[in-house]
Amino acid sequence: MFSLFRKSAAAPETVMLSAKGTRRMSLEERMAFRRELAEQVVHESLQELAVPAAQYSLRLMPLDPRHHRYIVMLDVAPGF
């Protein structure tokens, strides 16, 4: 009954597969992974809006030391 409240062994995003099995990601690897995910979300959202990649440049700045939150800055072309 209380199995819902138990913590799992590892969250899916913090485990990387290697030739020898699984290992936990280091803090630096997790921060890079979070940054890549944030960039991917912004790029896919702009693609859904039919904004060509040449019309903008993207900058992500972390708000906290562990890179859990970001500020997204978009520089758009003058003709946008």
Rosetta constraint file for C-alpha pairs under 8 A:
AtomPair CA 2 CA 6 HARMONIC 7.12 0.50
AtomPair CA 10 CA 14 HARMONIC 6.62 0.50
AtomPair CA 10 CA 15 HARMONIC 6.75 0.50
AtomPair CA 10 CA 24 HARMONIC 7.90 0.50
AtomPair CA 11 CA 15 HARMONIC 6.91 0.50
AtomPair CA 14 CA 24 HARMONIC 5.79 0.50
AtomPair CA 14 CA 25 HARMONIC 5.37 0.50
AtomPair CA 14 CA 30 HARMONIC 6.78 0.50
AtomPair CA 15 CA 22 HARMONIC 6.43 0.50
AtomPair CA 15 CA 23 HARMONIC 5.81 0.50
AtomPair CA 15 CA 24 HARMONIC 4.80 0.50
AtomPair CA 15 CA 25 HARMONIC 5.87 0.50
AtomPair CA 16 CA 22 HARMONIC 5.82 0.50
AtomPair CA 16 CA 23 HARMONIC 5.77 0.50
AtomPair CA 16 CA 24 HARMONIC 6.36 0.50
AtomPair CA 16 CA 25 HARMONIC 6.42 0.50
AtomPair CA 17 CA 21 HARMONIC 5.91 0.50
AtomPair CA 17 CA 22 HARMONIC 4.69 0.50
AtomPair CA 17 CA 23 HARMONIC 6.67 0.50
AtomPair CA 18 CA 22 HARMONIC 5.87 0.50
AtomPair CA 18 CA 23 HARMONIC 7.32 0.50
AtomPair CA 25 CA 29 HARMONIC 5.76 0.50
AtomPair CA 25 CA 30 HARMONIC 6.15 0.50
AtomPair CA 26 CA 30 HARMONIC 6.25 0.50
AtomPair CA 27 CA 31 HARMONIC 6.17 0.50
AtomPair CA 27 CA 66 HARMONIC 7.85 0.50
AtomPair CA 28 CA 32 HARMONIC 6.21 0.50
AtomPair CA 29 CA 33 HARMONIC 6.05 0.50
AtomPair CA 30 CA 34 HARMONIC 6.12 0.50
AtomPair CA 31 CA 35 HARMONIC 6.25 0.50
AtomPair CA 31 CA 66 HARMONIC 6.50 0.50
AtomPair CA 31 CA 67 HARMONIC 5.67 0.50
AtomPair CA 31 CA 68 HARMONIC 7.87 0.50
AtomPair CA 32 CA 36 HARMONIC 6.21 0.50
AtomPair CA 33 CA 37 HARMONIC 6.24 0.50
AtomPair CA 34 CA 38 HARMONIC 6.20 0.50
AtomPair CA 34 CA 67 HARMONIC 7.04 0.50
AtomPair CA 34 CA 68 HARMONIC 7.24 0.50
AtomPair CA 35 CA 39 HARMONIC 6.21 0.50
AtomPair CA 35 CA 60 HARMONIC 7.75 0.50
AtomPair CA 35 CA 67 HARMONIC 7.45 0.50
AtomPair CA 36 CA 40 HARMONIC 6.06 0.50
AtomPair CA 37 CA 41 HARMONIC 6.17 0.50
AtomPair CA 38 CA 42 HARMONIC 6.42 0.50
AtomPair CA 38 CA 70 HARMONIC 7.99 0.50
AtomPair CA 39 CA 43 HARMONIC 6.14 0.50
AtomPair CA 39 CA 60 HARMONIC 7.54 0.50
AtomPair CA 40 CA 44 HARMONIC 6.03 0.50
AtomPair CA 41 CA 45 HARMONIC 6.06 0.50
AtomPair CA 42 CA 46 HARMONIC 6.22 0.50
AtomPair CA 43 CA 47 HARMONIC 6.16 0.50
AtomPair CA 44 CA 48 HARMONIC 6.20 0.50
AtomPair CA 45 CA 49 HARMONIC 6.55 0.50
AtomPair CA 46 CA 50 HARMONIC 6.39 0.50
AtomPair CA 46 CA 51 HARMONIC 5.47 0.50
AtomPair CA 46 CA 52 HARMONIC 7.89 0.50
AtomPair CA 47 CA 51 HARMONIC 5.60 0.50
AtomPair CA 47 CA 52 HARMONIC 7.00 0.50
AtomPair CA 51 CA 55 HARMONIC 6.87 0.50
AtomPair CA 52 CA 56 HARMONIC 7.67 0.50
AtomPair CA 53 CA 57 HARMONIC 7.59 0.50
AtomPair CA 55 CA 76 HARMONIC 5.69 0.50
AtomPair CA 55 CA 77 HARMONIC 5.10 0.50
AtomPair CA 55 CA 80 HARMONIC 6.91 0.50
AtomPair CA 56 CA 74 HARMONIC 6.34 0.50
AtomPair CA 56 CA 75 HARMONIC 5.37 0.50
AtomPair CA 56 CA 76 HARMONIC 4.25 0.50
AtomPair CA 56 CA 77 HARMONIC 5.96 0.50
AtomPair CA 57 CA 74 HARMONIC 5.70 0.50
AtomPair CA 57 CA 75 HARMONIC 5.14 0.50
AtomPair CA 57 CA 76 HARMONIC 6.56 0.50
AtomPair CA 58 CA 72 HARMONIC 7.15 0.50
AtomPair CA 58 CA 73 HARMONIC 5.94 0.50
AtomPair CA 58 CA 74 HARMONIC 4.88 0.50
AtomPair CA 58 CA 75 HARMONIC 6.57 0.50
AtomPair CA 59 CA 72 HARMONIC 5.89 0.50
AtomPair CA 59 CA 73 HARMONIC 5.05 0.50
AtomPair CA 59 CA 74 HARMONIC 6.45 0.50
AtomPair CA 60 CA 70 HARMONIC 6.19 0.50
AtomPair CA 60 CA 71 HARMONIC 5.77 0.50
AtomPair CA 60 CA 72 HARMONIC 4.78 0.50
AtomPair CA 60 CA 73 HARMONIC 6.31 0.50
AtomPair CA 61 CA 70 HARMONIC 5.37 0.50
AtomPair CA 61 CA 71 HARMONIC 5.21 0.50
AtomPair CA 61 CA 72 HARMONIC 6.59 0.50
AtomPair CA 62 CA 67 HARMONIC 5.27 0.50
AtomPair CA 62 CA 68 HARMONIC 7.42 0.50
AtomPair CA 62 CA 69 HARMONIC 5.88 0.50
AtomPair CA 62 CA 70 HARMONIC 4.32 0.50
AtomPair CA 62 CA 71 HARMONIC 6.34 0.50
AtomPair CA 63 CA 67 HARMONIC 6.75 0.50
AtomPair CA 63 CA 68 HARMONIC 7.62 0.50
AtomPair CA 63 CA 69 HARMONIC 5.45 0.50
AtomPair CA 63 CA 70 HARMONIC 5.32 0.50
AtomPair CA 63 CA 71 HARMONIC 6.79 0.50
AtomPair CA 64 CA 68 HARMONIC 6.53 0.50
AtomPair CA 64 CA 69 HARMONIC 6.38 0.50
AtomPair CA 64 CA 70 HARMONIC 7.90 0.50
AtomPair CA 76 CA 80 HARMONIC 6.41 0.50
